[in-house]
Amino acid sequence: METKKRLSGTEKFAYGIGAVGKDMVYMLSATYILYYYKDIMGINTVAMGIILFAARVFDAFNDPIMGVLVAKTKTKFGKFRPWLFIGTLSNAVILFLMFSAPPALNGSGLVAYAAVTYILWGVTYTMMDIPYWSMVPAFTESGKERENLSALARSCAGVGSALITIITINTVAAIGKFFGGTTDREIERIGYKYFALIIAILFVIFIIITCALIKEKSSVDMHSSSVKEMFSALVRNDQAMTMVIAIVLINTALYITSNLVLFFFKYDFSGPDTWRNDCTSFNTFGGGFQILAMMLLFPLLRKIMNTMKIFYISFFMAMAGYVVLLIISFSGATSIYWLLIPAFLIMSAIGMMNVIVTVFLANTVDYGEVKNNRRDESVIFSMQTFVVKLASGISALIASIVLAIFNISEDEDAVATISGSSQMGLRMCMTLIPIVVLLVAIVIFKKKYILTDEKLAEITTQLKARKGAD
């Protein structure tokens, strides 16, 4: 009997580099699109928030349709790689267009341009994201190899997200000045256009490496799930439902922070000449802490405690970080170094939680098999893409409402000094809303999630007994 070769280092690198590229693109859109259209292009804040949220709701139907198309695909290049390449190429083009709004557009024309390009971006991102995660069984064996590759890809995705968080603001300013921008708005408008082009090109190159070096098995089948099947599976599997809700809430808290922190530096904490450097420093350390937490801190803690304890520690770290951030913002502190304390606590916690929720979600598949006599693996994991997108849409809508309520905006090309009440509102919303969201998440998790190590061992024994009986 022929034994399949273990994955080579080259194959692992090829799959991981694809995750870096696709999450660089995702984070650029999730974090900076609201700022780009609000502060640079001057779009109505609430209108942009509604666009971002509506696009994510649309994805609830787009994701399953894409799953059907992938499942029915049969080519000499495989089932997944053609869609991965086509989706990446089209998404890269749309990304560039999305950050290249014509300066002459305003009013309803600009709203229409933003809506069309952002919705198309979501459609094309799904076109490559669904096959990217679904193709894992096409070149791995089940068990440890598949789990390790998925964990590696999630870590690489975190690296891609962190890189964008770290380099964007100062790189955009440098590019805008290089291409002749003079006013702040013109510098940023030009800078985002060409920065998006650079990221789009890197994205295409990274995915080409993935497609070229990953070889699919010809025998792999893929079950595609309808919207009805997805929600039916969640209704049947209370543990999967619990984790999906937790993932939405955790990412909503993070994205609220990432959407508002840029405005915090620009209009509150820093001066006109230092806000970009301060924001970059905060994001650099925060992104670095997130990467280190996923790759070093989590494995270190895992040696001395179980994932459940790490999960609770991460929750309390994040909430402590938000409390410290609130205290510092009201203390009158002006040094960016004080903010590295909450950056460490929040981003390290979020990094570990994103690894752990993937593990917990995988555990719900075995639970569902015992409870319902069916294994809804593909259905449950196909929800992951949608719930993260949903979180970004919810957080963008919340952030846009906050910005509109407290009238946080600039006047022409000068960085405005917003009123004291607006500063207070921004500080409180940036910290207290994520705290509330995380508290809701931990209450639901503690009340509903039952898959402890002991329970998982019991489930494993039951599944082995069933297979033995068969």
C-alpha positions as CSV (number, residue, x, y, z in Angstrom):
1,M,0.0,0.0,0.0
2,E,1.4,3.4,-1.0
3,T,2.0,5.9,1.7
4,K,1.5,9.6,1.0
5,K,4.6,11.7,1.4
6,R,4.5,14.2,4.2
7,L,4.1,17.8,3.3
8,S,7.4,19.3,2.3
9,G,8.7,22.6,3.7
10,T,8.2,24.1,0.2
11,E,4.5,23.2,0.2
12,K,4.0,24.6,3.7
13,F,5.7,27.8,2.7
14,A,3.6,28.1,-0.5
15,Y,0.4,27.7,1.4
16,G,1.5,30.1,4.2
17,I,2.6,32.8,1.8
18,G,-0.8,32.8,0.3
19,A,-2.4,33.4,3.7
20,V,0.0,36.4,4.2
21,G,-1.1,37.9,0.9
22,K,-4.8,37.5,1.3
23,D,-4.9,38.9,4.8
24,M,-2.7,41.8,3.8
25,V,-5.5,42.7,1.4
26,Y,-8.3,41.9,3.8
27,M,-6.8,44.1,6.6
28,L,-6.2,47.0,4.2
29,S,-9.8,47.0,3.3
30,A,-11.2,46.2,6.8
31,T,-9.1,48.9,8.6
32,Y,-8.6,51.7,6.2
33,I,-11.6,51.9,3.8
34,L,-13.8,53.9,6.2
35,Y,-10.9,56.4,6.8
36,Y,-10.2,56.6,3.1
37,Y,-13.7,57.5,2.0
38,K,-14.6,59.6,5.1
39,D,-11.5,61.7,5.8
40,I,-9.9,61.8,2.3
41,M,-12.8,61.6,-0.1
42,G,-15.3,63.3,2.1
43,I,-18.2,60.8,1.9
44,N,-21.0,60.9,4.4
45,T,-19.9,58.9,7.4
46,V,-23.1,57.0,8.1
47,A,-23.7,56.3,4.4
48,M,-20.2,54.6,4.3
49,G,-21.0,52.6,7.4
50,I,-24.2,51.3,5.9
51,I,-22.4,50.3,2.7
52,L,-19.8,48.4,4.7
53,F,-22.5,46.6,6.7
54,A,-24.8,45.9,3.8
55,A,-21.9,44.3,1.8
56,R,-21.3,41.9,4.6
57,V,-24.9,40.9,4.8
58,F,-24.8,40.3,1.1
59,D,-21.8,37.9,1.7
60,A,-24.1,35.6,3.7
61,F,-25.6,34.6,0.3
62,N,-22.5,35.1,-1.8
63,D,-20.3,32.6,0.2
64,P,-22.6,29.5,-0.3
65,I,-23.0,30.3,-4.0
66,M,-19.2,30.5,-4.4
67,G,-19.0,27.1,-2.5
68,V,-21.4,25.6,-5.1
69,L,-19.4,26.9,-8.0
70,V,-16.1,25.5,-6.6
71,A,-17.7,22.2,-5.8
72,K,-18.9,21.7,-9.4
73,T,-15.6,22.8,-10.9
74,K,-13.5,20.1,-12.7
75,T,-10.4,21.2,-14.7
76,K,-7.0,19.8,-15.4
77,F,-5.6,22.3,-12.9
78,G,-7.9,20.9,-10.2
79,K,-11.0,22.1,-8.4
80,F,-9.6,24.9,-6.2
81,R,-6.6,26.5,-7.9
82,P,-8.4,28.0,-10.9
83,W,-10.8,29.9,-8.7
84,L,-8.0,30.8,-6.3
85,F,-6.1,32.4,-9.2
86,I,-9.1,34.0,-10.9
87,G,-10.4,35.4,-7.6
88,T,-7.1,36.8,-6.6
89,L,-6.5,38.5,-9.9
90,S,-9.9,40.1,-10.0
91,N,-9.8,41.0,-6.3
92,A,-6.4,42.7,-6.8
93,V,-7.9,44.9,-9.6
94,I,-10.9,45.8,-7.6
95,L,-8.7,46.6,-4.6
96,F,-6.8,49.1,-6.7
97,L,-10.0,50.7,-8.0
98,M,-11.6,50.9,-4.6
99,F,-8.7,53.1,-3.3
100,S,-8.6,55.1,-6.6
101,A,-11.9,57.0,-6.4
102,P,-11.8,59.8,-9.0
103,P,-11.2,63.2,-7.1
104,A,-14.0,64.9,-9.2
105,L,-16.7,62.6,-7.7
106,N,-18.8,63.8,-4.8
107,G,-22.2,63.3,-3.3
108,S,-24.3,60.5,-4.6
109,G,-21.8,59.7,-7.4
110,L,-19.0,59.0,-4.8
111,V,-21.4,57.0,-2.6
112,A,-22.3,54.8,-5.7
113,Y,-18.7,54.4,-6.6
114,A,-17.8,53.3,-3.1
115,A,-20.8,50.9,-2.9
116,V,-20.1,49.2,-6.2
117,T,-16.4,48.8,-5.8
118,Y,-16.7,47.6,-2.1
119,I,-19.4,45.0,-2.9
120,L,-17.3,43.8,-5.9
121,W,-14.3,43.6,-3.7
122,G,-16.3,41.3,-1.2
123,V,-17.5,39.1,-4.1
124,T,-14.0,38.6,-5.5
125,Y,-12.4,38.1,-2.1
126,T,-14.9,35.3,-1.4
127,M,-14.0,33.9,-4.9
128,M,-10.5,33.2,-3.7
129,D,-11.0,32.8,0.1
130,I,-13.5,29.9,-0.1
131,P,-11.2,27.7,-2.3
132,Y,-8.1,28.7,-0.3
133,W,-9.4,27.2,2.9
134,S,-11.4,24.4,1.3
135,M,-8.4,23.1,-0.6
136,V,-6.6,21.9,2.5
137,P,-8.0,18.3,2.3
138,A,-6.9,18.3,-1.4
139,F,-3.2,18.0,-0.5
140,T,-3.0,16.8,3.1
141,E,-4.0,13.7,5.1
142,S,-6.5,14.1,7.8
143,G,-5.4,14.4,11.4
144,K,-2.3,16.1,12.8
145,E,-0.9,17.1,9.4
146,R,-4.1,18.9,8.4
147,E,-4.4,20.6,11.9
148,N,-0.8,21.8,11.8
149,L,-1.1,23.2,8.3
150,S,-4.4,25.1,9.2
151,A,-2.7,26.5,12.4
152,L,0.3,27.6,10.3
153,A,-1.9,29.3,7.8
154,R,-3.8,31.1,10.5
155,S,-0.5,32.3,12.0
156,C,0.7,33.5,8.5
157,A,-2.7,35.3,8.0
158,G,-2.0,37.0,11.3
159,V,1.4,38.1,10.0
160,G,-0.2,39.6,6.9
161,S,-2.7,41.5,8.9
162,A,-0.1,42.8,11.3
163,L,2.2,43.9,8.5
164,I,-0.6,46.1,7.0
165,T,-1.4,47.5,10.5
166,I,2.3,48.4,10.9
167,I,3.4,49.9,7.6
168,T,0.3,51.5,6.1
169,I,0.1,55.1,7.5
170,N,3.7,56.2,7.1
171,T,4.1,54.3,3.8
172,V,1.0,56.0,2.4
173,A,2.4,59.4,3.4
174,A,5.8,58.7,1.9
175,I,4.3,57.5,-1.4
176,G,1.9,60.5,-1.6
177,K,4.8,62.9,-1.2
178,F,6.9,61.0,-3.7
179,F,4.2,61.3,-6.4
180,G,3.8,65.1,-5.9
181,G,1.1,65.5,-3.3
182,T,1.2,68.8,-1.5
183,T,-1.8,69.1,0.9
184,D,-2.5,66.4,3.5
185,R,-5.6,65.2,1.6
186,E,-3.8,65.0,-1.7
187,I,-0.8,63.2,-0.2
188,E,-3.1,60.6,1.4
189,R,-5.3,60.2,-1.7
190,I,-2.4,59.6,-4.0
191,G,-0.6,57.5,-1.3
192,Y,-3.5,55.1,-0.8
193,K,-3.9,54.7,-4.5
194,Y,-0.4,53.5,-5.1
195,F,0.0,51.7,-1.8
196,A,-3.1,49.6,-2.8
197,L,-1.5,48.9,-6.1
198,I,1.7,47.6,-4.4
199,I,-0.3,45.4,-2.1
200,A,-2.4,44.1,-5.0
201,I,0.7,43.1,-6.9
202,L,2.2,41.3,-3.9
203,F,-1.1,39.5,-3.4
204,V,-1.1,38.2,-6.9
205,I,2.6,37.1,-6.7
206,F,2.0,35.3,-3.4
207,I,-1.0,33.4,-4.6
208,I,0.8,32.4,-7.9
209,I,3.4,30.8,-5.6
210,T,0.6,28.9,-3.8
211,C,-1.0,27.8,-7.0
212,A,2.3,26.8,-8.6
213,L,3.7,24.7,-5.7
214,I,0.6,23.1,-4.3
215,K,-0.6,20.0,-6.1
216,E,-4.2,18.8,-5.6
217,K,-5.3,15.2,-5.4
218,S,-7.7,14.4,-8.2
219,S,-10.0,12.4,-5.9
220,V,-10.9,15.1,-3.4
221,D,-14.7,15.8,-3.2
222,M,-16.1,19.0,-1.7
223,H,-19.6,19.3,-0.2
224,S,-21.0,22.8,-0.8
225,S,-23.5,24.1,1.7
226,S,-26.6,26.3,1.1
227,V,-27.5,29.1,3.5
228,K,-30.2,26.9,4.8
229,E,-27.8,24.0,5.5
230,M,-25.4,26.4,7.3
231,F,-27.9,27.7,9.7
232,S,-29.5,24.2,10.1
233,A,-26.1,22.8,11.1
234,L,-25.7,25.6,13.7
235,V,-29.1,25.0,15.1
236,R,-28.4,21.3,15.5
237,N,-24.9,22.0,17.0
238,D,-25.2,24.3,19.9
239,Q,-21.5,24.3,20.5
240,A,-20.8,25.4,16.9
241,M,-23.3,28.2,17.4
242,T,-21.6,29.3,20.6
243,M,-18.2,29.5,18.9
244,V,-19.6,31.3,15.8
245,I,-21.1,34.0,18.1
246,A,-17.8,34.2,20.0
247,I,-15.8,34.7,16.8
248,V,-18.2,37.5,15.7
249,L,-17.9,39.3,19.0
250,I,-14.2,38.9,19.4
251,N,-13.5,40.3,15.9
252,T,-16.1,43.0,16.3
253,A,-14.3,44.3,19.4
254,L,-10.9,44.2,17.6
255,Y,-12.2,45.9,14.4
256,I,-14.0,48.7,16.4
257,T,-10.6,49.5,17.9
258,S,-8.8,49.4,14.6
259,N,-11.4,51.6,13.0
260,L,-11.4,54.2,15.7
261,V,-7.8,54.3,16.9
262,L,-6.6,56.0,13.8
263,F,-9.0,58.9,14.4
264,F,-8.0,58.9,18.1
265,F,-4.4,59.7,17.1
266,K,-5.3,62.1,14.4
267,Y,-7.8,64.2,16.3
268,D,-7.1,63.6,20.0
269,F,-3.9,62.1,21.3
270,S,-1.3,63.5,18.9
271,G,-0.5,66.8,17.1
272,P,-0.8,67.4,13.4
273,D,2.9,66.7,12.9
274,T,3.2,63.5,15.0
275,W,0.0,61.6,14.6
276,R,1.2,59.4,11.8
277,N,4.4,58.4,13.7
278,D,2.5,57.8,16.9
279,C,-0.2,55.7,15.2
280,T,2.5,53.7,13.4
281,S,4.4,53.1,16.6
282,F,1.2,51.9,18.3
283,N,0.3,49.6,15.4
284,T,3.9,48.4,15.1
285,F,4.1,47.2,18.7
286,G,0.5,46.0,18.7
287,G,1.0,44.0,15.5
288,G,4.4,42.6,16.8
289,F,2.7,41.6,20.0
290,Q,-0.1,39.8,18.1
291,I,2.4,37.8,16.0
292,L,4.6,36.9,19.0
293,A,1.5,35.9,21.0
294,M,0.3,33.5,18.3
295,M,3.7,32.0,17.5
296,L,5.5,32.1,20.9
297,L,3.3,33.0,23.9
298,F,0.4,30.6,23.1
299,P,2.7,27.6,22.6
300,L,4.6,28.5,25.8
301,L,1.4,28.8,27.8
302,R,0.0,25.6,26.2
303,K,2.8,23.6,27.8
304,I,1.7,24.5,31.3
305,M,-2.1,24.9,31.0
306,N,-5.0,23.8,28.8
307,T,-6.6,26.0,26.0
308,M,-9.6,26.8,28.2
309,K,-7.5,28.5,30.8
310,I,-5.5,30.4,28.1
311,F,-8.8,31.5,26.6
312,Y,-10.0,33.1,29.8
313,I,-6.6,34.6,30.5
314,S,-6.7,36.2,27.0
315,F,-10.2,37.6,27.6
316,F,-9.2,39.3,30.9
317,M,-5.9,40.5,29.3
318,A,-7.9,42.2,26.5
319,M,-10.4,43.8,28.9
320,A,-7.6,45.0,31.2
321,G,-5.9,46.5,28.1
322,Y,-9.0,48.5,27.3
323,V,-9.3,49.7,30.8
324,V,-5.7,50.9,30.8
325,L,-6.2,52.5,27.4
326,L,-9.2,54.4,28.8
327,I,-7.3,55.6,31.9
328,I,-4.3,56.7,29.9
329,S,-6.5,58.6,27.4
330,F,-8.0,60.6,30.3
331,S,-4.8,61.0,32.2
332,G,-3.3,63.8,30.0
333,A,-0.4,61.6,29.0
334,T,1.3,62.7,25.8
335,S,4.0,60.0,25.3
336,I,3.2,57.2,22.9
337,Y,5.2,54.8,25.2
338,W,2.4,54.7,27.7
339,L,0.1,53.3,25.1
340,L,2.4,50.3,24.5
341,I,1.0,48.8,27.7
342,P,-2.6,48.5,26.4
343,A,-1.2,47.6,22.9
344,F,0.6,44.6,24.4
345,L,-2.4,43.5,26.5
346,I,-5.1,43.9,23.8
347,M,-3.2,42.6,20.7
348,S,-1.5,39.7,22.5
349,A,-4.9,38.6,23.8
350,I,-6.6,38.9,20.5
351,G,-3.8,37.0,18.8
352,M,-4.1,34.0,21.2
353,M,-7.9,34.1,21.1
354,N,-7.9,33.9,17.3
355,V,-5.8,30.7,17.4
356,I,-7.9,29.2,20.2
357,V,-11.3,29.8,18.6
358,T,-10.1,27.9,15.5
359,V,-9.2,24.9,17.8
360,F,-12.6,25.2,19.6
361,L,-14.5,25.4,16.4
362,A,-12.8,22.2,15.2
363,N,-13.8,20.5,18.5
364,T,-17.5,21.2,17.7
365,V,-17.3,19.0,14.6
366,D,-16.7,15.9,16.7
367,Y,-19.3,17.0,19.2
368,G,-21.8,17.3,16.3
369,E,-21.0,13.9,15.0
370,V,-21.8,12.3,18.4
371,K,-24.9,14.4,19.0
372,N,-26.5,14.3,15.6
373,N,-24.8,11.3,13.9
374,R,-23.5,13.5,11.2
375,R,-20.3,15.3,10.6
376,D,-20.9,18.9,9.4
377,E,-17.2,19.8,9.0
378,S,-17.5,21.6,5.7
379,V,-20.7,23.4,6.7
380,I,-19.3,24.7,10.0
381,F,-15.9,25.8,8.6
382,S,-17.6,27.5,5.7
383,M,-19.1,29.9,8.2
384,Q,-15.7,31.2,9.3
385,T,-15.2,33.5,6.3
386,F,-18.6,35.0,6.7
387,V,-18.6,35.6,10.4
388,V,-15.2,37.5,10.2
389,K,-16.6,39.6,7.4
390,L,-19.8,40.2,9.4
391,A,-17.7,41.4,12.3
392,S,-15.9,43.9,10.1
393,G,-19.2,45.1,8.8
394,I,-20.8,45.5,12.2
395,S,-17.7,47.3,13.6
396,A,-17.5,49.7,10.6
397,L,-21.2,50.6,11.1
398,I,-20.7,51.2,14.8
399,A,-17.5,53.2,14.2
400,S,-19.2,55.4,11.5
401,I,-22.1,56.1,13.9
402,V,-19.7,57.1,16.6
403,L,-17.8,59.4,14.2
404,A,-21.0,61.0,13.1
405,I,-22.5,61.5,16.6
406,F,-19.4,63.2,17.9
407,N,-18.8,65.1,14.6
408,I,-15.2,63.9,14.2
409,S,-13.9,65.2,10.9
410,E,-11.4,67.6,9.5
411,D,-11.9,70.9,7.8
412,E,-10.5,70.9,4.2
413,D,-6.8,70.1,4.4
414,A,-6.0,71.0,8.0
415,V,-6.1,68.5,10.8
416,A,-8.9,69.8,13.0
417,T,-8.9,70.0,16.8
418,I,-12.2,68.5,17.8
419,S,-14.1,69.7,20.8
420,G,-13.6,68.3,24.3
421,S,-16.9,66.5,24.3
422,S,-16.0,64.9,21.0
423,Q,-12.7,63.7,22.4
424,M,-14.4,62.3,25.4
425,G,-16.9,60.5,23.3
426,L,-14.3,59.0,21.0
427,R,-12.2,57.8,24.0
428,M,-15.1,56.2,25.7
429,C,-16.5,54.5,22.6
430,M,-13.1,53.2,21.5
431,T,-12.7,51.4,24.9
432,L,-16.0,50.8,26.5
433,I,-17.9,49.4,23.5
434,P,-15.2,46.7,22.9
435,I,-15.3,45.9,26.7
436,V,-19.0,45.4,26.6
437,V,-18.7,43.3,23.4
438,L,-16.1,41.1,25.0
439,L,-18.1,40.8,28.2
440,V,-21.1,39.6,26.2
441,A,-18.8,37.1,24.5
442,I,-17.4,35.6,27.7
443,V,-20.8,35.4,29.3
444,I,-22.2,33.4,26.4
445,F,-19.1,31.3,26.1
446,K,-19.0,30.4,29.9
447,K,-22.7,29.6,29.9
448,K,-22.8,27.6,26.7
449,Y,-19.4,26.1,25.8
450,I,-19.0,22.6,27.4
451,L,-16.2,21.0,25.4
452,T,-13.5,20.7,28.1
453,D,-10.6,18.4,27.7
454,E,-12.5,15.8,29.7
455,K,-15.6,16.1,27.6
456,L,-13.5,15.9,24.4
457,A,-11.8,12.7,25.6
458,E,-15.3,11.2,26.3
459,I,-16.4,12.2,22.7
460,T,-13.3,10.7,21.2
461,T,-13.9,7.4,23.0
462,Q,-17.5,7.4,21.8
463,L,-16.5,8.0,18.2
464,K,-13.9,5.2,18.3
465,A,-16.5,2.9,19.7
466,R,-18.9,3.7,16.9
467,K,-16.2,3.2,14.2
468,G,-15.2,-0.1,15.9
469,A,-18.8,-1.3,15.8
470,D,-19.1,-0.4,12.2
